[in-house]
Amino acid sequence: MSTPHPLELSAAQARRIALAAQGFGGGTPKLRQRRPFDPALGALHVLQIDSVNVFSRSHYLPVHSRHGVYEQAALDKELWDSGRYTEYWAHEAALLPVEDRPLFAPRMARFRERYAGRAEELAPVTARVLARLRDEGPQTAGSLEHEPRAGRGTWWDWSDTKRAVEMLFATGEVAVAGRRGFQRVYGLAEDVLPPEALGEVDAHTAKLTLLERAARSLGVGTLADLADYHRFKPTTVKDHVARLEEDGILIPVRVQGWTTRGGKPERAWMHRDAKLPTRLAPDALLTPFDPLVWFRPRAERLWDFHYRIEIYTPAPQRVFGYYCLPLMVGGRMAGRIDLKADRAAGALLVQAAWQEPEAPKHTPDVAAGLVRQAAAWQGLDEVRVSGKGNLPL
């Protein structure tokens, strides 16, 4: 039922709710022992993948931030060999529980509509790709290609084969069977996924379910926050959020400092199962694609943290660095550190380190410890600090 007067939350309470919902604080010892990554992966629901490998590939970092030091090979085995996860456009490219893939069937249908003209253009290539996957089993796009480099199209300079197999992935006919290096290995969906992953869910039910998943992972959030988690437009999910409120799954709240541009209180909701710890103040290095910061308006509203990734910014125009990792100290966003792994030299390079104006006094000590831990986690023996920035390490 709808609550006539929203529950009042302080900004600090909202932050603790968000951190707990995102898996900071861990799970029960028995659960961690049985499947050690479950607390982190369950809290996240989707794990965004990104190809940048300056320090570590992005999907490894949210688990490290929540779980602590672990063997990357063990996470690879869980994500790609256990059969419990699959890839799809669930936020951006992301890993998600395999049983939740049918929730994206409406998105696959929209891709089929969007690519109708392209599908006709690529029909001969698509037929060849499907035949080879059917006859020969899962393969990389490179293995499937037979076009010369000069025949590449303009779609990200992809070959027609790559365009075709990515289109088939988006529309659901092809799924990712694993990774070779960091290249996707594609297979026919019916060959590489269990039957329960091949079903379909109607658009209304899918949105309701994914919004509930988003609310559970966020703990507390606005309409825009809930919509962004699985990449919906806010205007398309207003009625679904209202339904979840009516059903008592979402509880209306008012968070101190969350206001609209006009200065009015921003409408927000808390998941009914959200926890409010009396104290939760973790320290962590985050990936730029961590759900705590990936939706920049939420990062500013929740953490008062203005963050932009500068990979695509020309070097002379960069303010903080090429690939700055957000730094969390005591449960607050306290700075950003530009890291690069020089694997040939066995060194972790701190190319720049910055702290926020209101960062805790012990931020330098915490940051130095996290950097040393990150180096050890990556098997690097040395930390080299450039001295650039206002955060001494």
N, C-alpha and C positions, 0 to 999 in steps of 0.2 A: 504494500500500500504506500501511497505517496505521503511523505512527511510534510505537514503544513509549514513548519519552521525548520529550516536547514540546521543541521548540527554545526556548531562553531568549532573550527580548528585553528590553532595557531600555526604560523609558518613552520616552526620547529616540529610540531606534531605531524604536519603533512610530510615533512622530509623523512621523519622516522617511519611513517607508514609506507612511504615509497621505497625506502631502503629495505625494510622487512619484506615487502612484496616482491622485490627484485632478488631476493635470495641472500642478502647480507645477514649473517647470523647463522647460516647453515641449516642443516636438517638434523634429524635424530641420529645418534651413533649407529643404530641398527641399519637404518636406511643408507647411511654413508658407507657402511661396510658391505652391504649387499650390492649396491650399485653406486659407486662413489660419486658419480657426476649427476645423479638424479636431482639432488636439491637445487643445484645451480641451473641445470637444463630445464627442470620443471618450472622453476620460477620465471625463467626467461620466455618460455614457450617457443619463441623463434630466435635463431642465432644467425645474425647477418654475416654473410660471406663477402669478403672483398679481396681483390687480387694484390693489393699493395703489400709488399713484404720487406719494408725498410727495417723494421725491428722484428716483428712477428706478425704472421697473418692474423687479421682482425678477429676471426672466430675463436682463436685460442685465448684471447685476452679476457672476455667476460667470465669465462670459467676460472681463469687464474685469479681474477679480482675477487671472486666469491668463494672459490674452493681452496685456493692457495697453490703452492708448487705441486706440479704433477708432471708425468711423462706425456709429452704430446702424442706419442705413438699410441698410448692407451686411450686418449680421447679420439684419435682417428679411428681406432678399432670400434669404439662405441658408436661413433657417428655414421661410419660407412660400412662397417662389417656386421653389426649386430642385427640389422633389419628393423631397428626401432625408429629410425629417422629417415627422412627423404628430403630432397631439395625442391623448392619451388619459389615463385615470386610471392612470398608471404609477407614481406615488408619490402625490402629490395630482394635480391637473391639471398635466400636464407634456408637454413635447415629447420625442420619442424617435425613433430611426432608423426609417424607414418599414418596412424589412424585418423589424423586430422586433415589429410590431403583432400578427402571428398568435400570439405568445407570450401575449397577453392574451385570446385567445379563451375560455379557461376562465373568466376574470373576467367577460367579456361574458355567458357562459351563466349565471353566478351572478346577474348583474343581471337577466336575463330571469326567473329564478325569483323574485327579490325583488320585482320590479315586476309580477308576474302580475296581481294585483288592480287595481293602478293602470292597467295596460295595458287591461284590460277597461273601466274607467271612462272612459278617454280614447280609446277606439277610434275614435269619429267624428272627433275632432280629429287623431289620428294619421294616419288615412286621408287627411284633407285636406292635412296637411303633406306626406306622402309624394307625393301627387298633384302638388302644386305644385312640389316639388323635382324631380320627374320631368319635368314639363312646362316649367318655367321656369328650372331650373338653380339653383345655389347662392344662398342668401339668408341674411340675418340673421334672428334670431327676430323682431325688430321689423317687418321686411318681411313676415313670414309671419302676423303677428297681425291679427286683426280684432275681438277682444273689447274692449269698453269697459273703462276703468280700474276701474269699479265691479264688474266681474265677476271680479276677481282672486281667486285661491285663497289658501290659507294657507301653501303651500310656498314659503318665502322671498318671499312676496308676488308670486310669478310668475303670469303668465297661464296658462291651460290650454295655449296654443300653446307657450309657453316650457317648460312642464313636459313636454309631449309630445316636443319636439325634443331636450331634454336626456336624456330617457329613451331615445330612439332612438340618441343618441350613446353613452350608456352601454352599450346592448345591441349596438352595432356596426353597426346598419343605416345610420346617418348618420355622416359623418366631417366634420372641420373642413377646409374648402377654403382658409381663410386668415383674416385679420383685417381688419376695417374699423374704423379707429380702434383700439379694443381689443375690439370686439364680434366674437364668432365668426361666421364665415360658414359655414353648414351646407350640405352637399350629400350626395346619395346616395353611400354608400361606393364602390359600383362605378363611379360617375362620376368621383370625385375621387382615387381611389387606384389604384396599379398592381396588376396581378393578384397579384403575390407578397405584397401586403399584405392580401389577402382570404382567405388560407388559414387553416387551424386547426391547432393543435398540442395534443396531449393534455395533460391537467393535470400528469401526472408529468414529462413531458419539458419542459414549460413552466417548471415550478418549478426543475428542475435547471439549465436554461439561464439563467434569471433570477438564480438564486443564484450561478452562476458569474460572470455579469456584475457582480453586486453585489460579489463578492469581488475581482474585478479592479479595480473602481472604488474600493473601500475600501482595498485592499492588505492590511490586517489587521483583524480584527473578531471580535466574539463572535457567538453564535447570534442574539441580539436585533438586533445591528447588521446582519447579513446579511439577516435577515427584513424589517427595516424599510425597506430601500432600495427595494424594490418593494411594500411594504405587505402582507406576509404576517404571519400570526400565528406566533410562534416554534414553538409546539407542532405546527404543521402542516408544518414543514419540517425537523424533526430528522432524520428518516430520509434526506432528500435531502442534507443536509449530510454525514451519515455516508457516503452513497454517493460524494459528491465526494471525501471523505477517502480512501476505499478506492481510488478511481481515481487518486489522487495529485495531484488538482487543488488540493485544499486540504491544507495542511501544518499539523498541530497545533502551536501555540506557547503559551508561557506568558509573559505580559507583566508586568514588574515593576509592582506596585501595582494590578493588575487583580484585584480580589477580589470574592467574593460577599458578601452581607449577613452570612453566617456566618463570614466571614474566610478562606474557602478560595480557592485560585487559581481565577479565572474561566476557563472553557474558551474558547479562541480559536483562530482559524485564519488562516494567511497564504496568499494565492494563490501558486501555484508560480512564476508569472512576476513576482511583486512585486520591485521594486528597492529596495535599501537604500543611498541615497546616503551618502557619507562626510560631506557637509555639504549641508544644504538649509534655508535660513533666510529665506523670503520675507516681505515686508511687503505687507499688503493690507487694504483695506476689504471686508467680506463682506456679502452679503445675509443677513437672518435665515433665509432658506430655502436657504442654501448647504449642500450635503451635509456639509461639515466640521462644521456645528453643528445641522443640522435635527433630528437625533435627540438630544434633550437629554441622556439618560443617557450617550451616547457622548461628547458634548462635555465632560461632567464627568469621565468616565473618562480620555479621551485628553488633554484640555487643562487639566483642573482648572478648568473655566470654567462657572460657573452662569449660564445665560442663559435669559431668558424674554422673549418679545415682549410689549409693554405696550399694543398698540393697543386691546385690548378691556378694559383696566383703566381705571376711572374716573380722571380726571386727578389728583384729590387723593391717590390711592393709588399713583400711579406712583413708582417709585424712580429710574429712570434716564432715561426719556423715552418719547415716543410711538412712535418708529420708529428704535431704536438699531441701528446697523450694528456688528457685531463687528469689532474692530480686531486684526489680527495683526501682530506685530512680531517679526522674527527667527524666524519659524516657531512662535511661541507666541501664545496669545490674551492680549492685553495690555490690552484696554479695550473701550469701546463709545462710539460717537459718534452723537448724535441729529441727523440732517441733514434739512433741508427746502429745496427749490428754490423760491425766489420768482422765477418767470420774468418776471413783469411788471416787477420791479425789476432783473432781471439779476443777482441775488445768491443765493449759497448761504448759508443760515442754519445756523450751528452752534448748535443750541438747547440742547445740553448735551454735555459731553465728560468721560468718566470713564476712569481707568486702574486696573488691578488692583493689589492690594498688592505682588505680586512682579514688576510690569512692569519691563522694562529701563530703565536710566537715560535712554537716548536716545529713549524712547517719545514725548515731546512733539515732538521734531524730526521724527521719522518721521510722526507723526500730522498735523502741520501740512503736510508735503509731500504726503501722500496727499489731504488735504482740498483743497489747491490744485489738485492734478491732477484730482480729481473735479469741481471747479468748471469747469475748462477743458474737460474731457470733455463736460460738459453744456452748454457754451456760455455759462457764467455768468461775468461779468467781475469780480465782487466776492465776497469771503468776509466775512461778518459773524458775529462770535463773541459769544455772550451772556455767557460767563464762568461759566455754571452748570456745576458738577462739579469734580472734583479734577485734571483733565488740562488744563494750561495750553497754549493754542495761540497 
